[in-house]
């Protein structure tokens, strides 16, 4: 469907990644007549953080990520974040299951596959922590199927690639949840975008960049420039969503809204070791997460992952963090300096002052040799051979810097939705676990920026149809959690139909 000069839209979404694709698909479910466009500066969708080789592909559900269950000074384990992320992922599964049932996807296996999630620790301190974490988590119904073991024979069955070559007296332990997942967010995004363009009043355009944002009476006038021809057009949109990954901060600043002031970005790059050797890959069928090094950011928690991309299995290990001033993998080295404003220079300087250890850590990571990277891998896989692994560049993550009354500025790991008071524009800032919990984030955006429609009978009944249970209900109602999760697992082909029928989850 061709766009015309000065066309008026209900919604313009900037960036053709998992965030924009999810929001657009949700809005079309709620109002099929809605006029919307997704505009992307790259030549295809899912080219940045949503690309399967630019992220871990973990269906983040708090099952294995140790940084989601911090230990307090008194030794207690806080599981609140793990429970919240788990129920958010269950909400994502409900939306995907709904689309599968509608026939939107040819097969859910094109984007989601069952892969066990394990947490792995070494040393007595790690073991004591994991025991406490296991006890705390299994007290909640979302984690009741988790198993714990220090038994070497059991661990060899769970992690056959990781056990040979270890000292017999090495103190190690692991927890395992069989119903974890690997998600190809690139394939999911591509399917959502294809679904969008098959519908009326819905367009996805590529190789076009937003160069201007100007507030109008009832929305925004957005200037869009074609990368190759240089031709410009203006689109008037009642609502604009900035879902452009690291570039969302720059666009948010360009909007000039009051709510954007004080935000800055701290870009963290990443690299993986990748293995495609079938003999090695077949020995590892899980995502195994361990504890991060002291001073490292949460995104650098080491893990050895089974990845399923385009039907083929590979292994990834990492990530190895790094630093660049780019906000996107295909961005400019000027992204960081050009993002500095009078309103955010204070918070950014405060973060620089308070995070020297992190800066030193990132510099040391960048300077690592291949042999040093392999040494880190051998903590997981003692018999790793250099010829089986190659370096893969991951996507950029721009962590949030924001004002803080006490410190001047803080570095925040996670995601945050920033919206104007009138709800006419919103941007998603930050990184992990964003992709896994996109649906929850976008539902929150709809309730905030489309508040009147969201309260209407038409939208509330449709939302209830798609989402039988939201996060709070899933957190507190064990029977409902099991029922909804089992139904989604069946539709997404994550468990055999016979298992569902017998009530085995």
Order of alpha helices (4+ residues) and beta strands (2+ residues): beta-alpha-beta-alpha-beta-beta-alpha-beta-alpha-alpha-beta-beta-alpha-beta-beta-beta-beta-alpha-beta-alpha-beta-beta-beta-alpha-alpha-alpha-alpha-beta-beta-beta-beta-beta-alpha-alpha-alpha-alpha-alpha-alpha
